[in-house]
Amino acid sequence: MATRPRARVHLDNITANWQRLSTAAEGAQAGAVVKADAYGHGAAKVGAALARAGCQHFFVAYPFEGDALRRHVGAGAEIYVFNGVAADDDEAIALCRRAALLPVLNSLEQLRAWRSSTGEAPYALHIDTGMNRLGIPMGQLGEARLLASGHGPDLVMSHLACAEAADDPMNARQQGRFAEAAARFPGALTSLPNTAGHFLGPAYRSDVTRPGIGLYGGGTSPRQPALAPGMTLEAPILTVNEVPAGDTVGYGATYTLDRPALLATVAMGYGDGFLRSLTNCGIAALDGTFCPIVGRVSMDLATIDVTAAAGVAKPGALIEVIGSHVRLEDQAARAGTLGYELVTGLGARVERHYDR
Ligand SMILES: *Cc1c(COP(=O)(O)O)cnc(C)c1O
């Protein structure tokens, strides 16, 4: 009998989503962003499944993530490290060399240090085209070009700030700047679109795309096609009780029953990453029937009004809180956030199961 929260990770859905994004990539090669343990889905399994499906470009945030990924994607795949390596971090530089990772260098300082300590070792460059987060500013491209001379970057990338809003003028501004920057590094592969960037049209085409959230069935671009859930997150019912009208539920007594109800208490709370902001607004699905989360989500537990699914509400039954009924972005919106935060925040107590 299940007694812990569990995530069933659907590797077939993730590879099917990757194929769909490849089709939308305007002839580019779709890569895969598997940072933060593949958005909580498990980078080793996801990386291996995508490598088998033909993915050749993987993106992580840290060298240690890339090092752990290497043996799962094979020696032939490229692994890029978004956060780059600090100029004086000899350990990170050595790790990149050992695991054949390409750091995405984000400043002239990082570029200078990488070139002087590694010589001909491959690397990527991030150009900041207006997000003002990471990357070499447009005004420093001339210097970057000089530092790259003799051995240019294998890949030049930038990141879109507003790709979910197709009509935002920021997109075209960034695209124009990126084209200008990429022209300075003629031998390099180009990489601009994240998930939402796949749906901005052919002007945004580049050699390699960087989908993350779409692989896992999320994303909020109104233009994106239906994608399949990367996981089904389920909470087991611990106890079921009939509770009379007028009673309240949970800490702070924030929910009052206006009719008698059948309440199920499930093993899943904010200690598992099930956000407290789902209090009195989250939903769950028991055997396909939608049931509301009532009362405060606490550390280990949440309470669900299962009156509508009384016939199947039994201890040990699993209630879906993310999956094919409760869509990731719908649940996230109820919590006032995005699918990214919900899946990357899932804790170590959530057991991961893989469908193959
Ligand atoms: C996380 C990340 C991505 C993936 O973005 P999604 O919106 O999840 O597709 C792409 N590029 C960079 C630089 C990132 O940091």
PDBQT file of the ligand as one rigid body, heavy atoms in Angstrom, charges set to zero:
ROOT
HETATM    1  C1  LIG A 401      16.244  27.232 -18.177  1.00  0.00    +0.000 C 
HETATM    2  C2  LIG A 401      16.714  27.786 -19.471  1.00  0.00    +0.000 A 
HETATM    3  C3  LIG A 401      16.137  27.374 -20.687  1.00  0.00    +0.000 A 
HETATM    4  C4  LIG A 401      14.886  26.517 -20.761  1.00  0.00    +0.000 C 
HETATM    5  O1  LIG A 401      13.766  27.364 -20.745  1.00  0.00    +0.000 OA
HETATM    6  P1  LIG A 401      12.269  26.781 -20.798  1.00  0.00    +0.000 P 
HETATM    7  O2  LIG A 401      11.427  27.991 -20.686  1.00  0.00    +0.000 OA
HETATM    8  O3  LIG A 401      12.135  25.866 -19.627  1.00  0.00    +0.000 OA
HETATM    9  O4  LIG A 401      12.116  26.085 -22.089  1.00  0.00    +0.000 OA
HETATM   10  C5  LIG A 401      16.713  27.817 -21.870  1.00  0.00    +0.000 A 
HETATM   11  N1  LIG A 401      17.783  28.643 -21.852  1.00  0.00    +0.000 NA
HETATM   12  C6  LIG A 401      18.338  29.099 -20.702  1.00  0.00    +0.000 A 
HETATM   13  C7  LIG A 401      19.481  30.010 -20.745  1.00  0.00    +0.000 C 
HETATM   14  C8  LIG A 401      17.810  28.693 -19.474  1.00  0.00    +0.000 A 
HETATM   15  O5  LIG A 401      18.353  29.157 -18.340  1.00  0.00    +0.000 OA
ENDROOT
TORSDOF 0
